[in-house]
Amino acid sequence: MSLRKLVWAVTAAFATACGSVPAQRDVACGTSSVQVLPNGSFELATPAWVQDPATPSALCGTDIITPVEGTKVACLGGADGKVVTLSQEVPLPDGAKKATLSGQICITTQEPTDAPENDVLQVQLLDGTTVLATLGQFSNQQGSAECIFMAFSPLTAALSSDPVTATLQLRSSLNALNTTSFFIDALNLDVSCTQ
């Protein structure tokens, strides 16, 4: 038995005797950060993005918009007075301290762009219902009449804890008046073990 396996076996035996087994991690930070989002282009059937409510689909393609990568994008908003979430589970490394989301977005809106933030897309990392980090948000204020994908400035936030897995959630919330649509593609979620 290798030394590493022996150490793991002893640690697991000790933890079992104490009533808990340490969870194994699927990713590690290494010397800098690690990209943890496995389906940021929305192309893969698995791991699937989970949508609430389940219909209509929050994934759309070339019939509506030209994706940055592949044939699909996240398409949130688009319906007045509605709240829609799109989420995916991601692994976190032991000692995770900071998360950074980057990607492409275009926002079309019928709202005045100088109006208050009437329609909002919020991005959070969750552990169950507990918020680990609010990475940022977009709104009708960044919208225009035409959809042109642009890279958004990376959204970075400190993590309040480092569970084995977390949920990246995109949540659109629209008021009952003019419509805003949020189209997202080519996402990367980098997690660092340093501040």
CORPEPE-V691003 format. One record per residue. N is the residue number from 1. RES is the residue in one small letter. SS is DSSP state (a for helix, b for strand, c for the rest). NEAR is the number of other C-alpha atoms within 10 Angstrom. D_CENTER is the distance of its C-alpha to the mean C-alpha in Angstrom with 1 decimal. Layout:
N_RES_SS_NEAR_D_CENTER ; N_RES_SS_NEAR_D_CENTER
This chain:
1_m_c_6_39.7 ; 2_s_c_7_37.8 ; 3_l_a_8_37.4 ; 4_r_a_9_33.6 ; 5_k_a_10_34.0 ; 6_l_a_11_36.7 ; 7_v_a_12_34.7 ; 8_w_a_13_31.8 ; 9_a_a_12_34.5 ; 10_v_a_12_36.2 ; 11_t_a_14_33.0 ; 12_a_a_16_32.0 ; 13_a_a_14_35.6 ; 14_f_a_13_35.6 ; 15_a_a_13_32.3 ; 16_t_a_12_33.7 ; 17_a_a_10_36.9 ; 18_c_c_9_35.1 ; 19_g_c_8_33.1 ; 20_s_c_11_29.6 ; 21_v_c_13_28.2 ; 22_p_c_11_25.6 ; 23_a_c_10_22.5 ; 24_q_c_9_22.1 ; 25_r_c_13_19.0 ; 26_d_c_13_17.7 ; 27_v_c_16_16.7 ; 28_a_c_20_18.6 ; 29_c_c_18_18.2 ; 30_g_c_10_21.5 ; 31_t_c_9_23.0 ; 32_s_c_11_20.0 ; 33_s_b_19_16.3 ; 34_v_b_20_14.5 ; 35_q_b_19_11.8 ; 36_v_c_21_9.9 ; 37_l_c_21_7.6 ; 38_p_c_18_10.5 ; 39_n_c_18_10.0 ; 40_g_c_21_8.3 ; 41_s_c_22_11.5 ; 42_f_c_23_11.4 ; 43_e_c_18_14.9 ; 44_l_c_12_15.3 ; 45_a_c_8_16.6 ; 46_t_c_9_15.4 ; 47_p_c_14_13.1 ; 48_a_c_15_12.5 ; 49_w_c_21_9.8 ; 50_v_b_14_11.2 ; 51_q_b_19_12.4 ; 52_d_b_14_14.5 ; 53_p_c_13_17.1 ; 54_a_c_11_17.6 ; 55_t_c_8_19.6 ; 56_p_c_9_19.9 ; 57_s_c_13_17.3 ; 58_a_c_21_14.1 ; 59_l_b_18_14.4 ; 60_c_b_18_17.3 ; 61_g_b_14_19.3 ; 62_t_c_11_22.4 ; 63_d_c_8_24.3 ; 64_i_c_10_22.4 ; 65_i_c_16_20.9 ; 66_t_c_16_21.1 ; 67_p_c_20_17.9 ; 68_v_c_18_17.4 ; 69_e_c_14_17.1 ; 70_g_c_14_18.6 ; 71_t_c_16_19.2 ; 72_k_b_24_16.0 ; 73_v_b_28_13.4 ; 74_a_b_23_11.2 ; 75_c_b_23_13.8 ; 76_l_b_28_13.2 ; 77_g_b_27_16.1 ; 78_g_c_20_19.5 ; 79_a_c_18_21.3 ; 80_d_c_15_23.0 ; 81_g_c_14_22.6 ; 82_k_c_15_19.6 ; 83_v_b_18_16.4 ; 84_v_b_20_13.8 ; 85_t_b_21_10.4 ; 86_l_b_24_8.3 ; 87_s_b_19_6.4 ; 88_q_b_19_6.6 ; 89_e_b_20_8.4 ; 90_v_b_20_8.5 ; 91_p_b_20_11.8 ; 92_l_c_28_12.7 ; 93_p_c_23_16.0 ; 94_d_c_18_18.9 ; 95_g_c_16_19.3 ; 96_a_c_23_15.7 ; 97_k_c_18_16.1 ; 98_k_b_22_13.6 ; 99_a_b_27_10.1 ; 100_t_b_18_9.8 ; 101_l_b_22_7.4 ; 102_s_b_18_9.8 ; 103_g_b_20_10.5 ; 104_q_b_21_12.8 ; 105_i_b_22_13.2 ; 106_c_b_20_16.4 ; 107_i_b_26_17.3 ; 108_t_b_21_20.6 ; 109_t_b_23_22.3 ; 110_q_c_14_25.7 ; 111_e_c_21_25.3 ; 112_p_c_14_27.3 ; 113_t_c_16_25.1 ; 114_d_c_10_27.2 ; 115_a_c_9_26.7 ; 116_p_c_11_24.7 ; 117_e_c_17_20.9 ; 118_n_c_19_21.8 ; 119_d_c_29_18.6 ; 120_v_b_22_15.2 ; 121_l_b_24_11.5 ; 122_q_b_17_9.8 ; 123_v_b_22_6.4 ; 124_q_b_20_6.6 ; 125_l_b_25_6.7 ; 126_l_b_20_9.4 ; 127_d_b_17_12.4 ; 128_g_c_10_13.9 ; 129_t_c_8_14.5 ; 130_t_b_10_14.7 ; 131_v_b_15_12.4 ; 132_l_b_23_12.0 ; 133_a_b_20_10.7 ; 134_t_b_19_10.3 ; 135_l_b_21_8.9 ; 136_g_b_14_10.7 ; 137_q_b_14_11.6 ; 138_f_b_18_13.5 ; 139_s_b_24_16.6 ; 140_n_a_27_19.8 ; 141_q_a_19_21.2 ; 142_q_a_13_19.5 ; 143_g_c_22_20.5 ; 144_s_b_17_23.5 ; 145_a_c_12_25.6 ; 146_e_c_10_24.6 ; 147_c_c_17_21.3 ; 148_i_c_16_21.1 ; 149_f_c_18_17.9 ; 150_m_b_14_17.6 ; 151_a_b_14_15.5 ; 152_f_b_13_14.0 ; 153_s_b_11_14.8 ; 154_p_b_15_12.4 ; 155_l_b_16_10.6 ; 156_t_b_18_11.8 ; 157_a_b_20_12.5 ; 158_a_b_18_14.5 ; 159_l_c_22_13.6 ; 160_s_c_13_16.2 ; 161_s_c_15_16.5 ; 162_d_c_18_15.6 ; 163_p_c_17_15.6 ; 164_v_c_18_15.8 ; 165_t_b_18_12.4 ; 166_a_b_20_9.5 ; 167_t_b_21_7.0 ; 168_l_b_24_3.3 ; 169_q_b_21_4.8 ; 170_l_b_20_6.0 ; 171_r_b_20_9.6 ; 172_s_b_26_12.6 ; 173_s_b_22_15.9 ; 174_l_c_25_19.1 ; 175_n_c_16_22.6 ; 176_a_c_12_25.6 ; 177_l_c_13_27.0 ; 178_n_c_17_25.9 ; 179_t_c_19_22.9 ; 180_t_b_29_19.8 ; 181_s_b_24_17.5 ; 182_f_b_24_14.1 ; 183_f_b_24_13.6 ; 184_i_b_26_10.7 ; 185_d_b_25_11.2 ; 186_a_b_21_11.3 ; 187_l_b_18_7.9 ; 188_n_b_20_8.5 ; 189_l_b_21_7.1 ; 190_d_b_19_10.5 ; 191_v_b_29_11.8 ; 192_s_b_23_15.4 ; 193_c_c_21_18.1 ; 194_t_c_13_20.0 ; 195_q_c_10_19.7
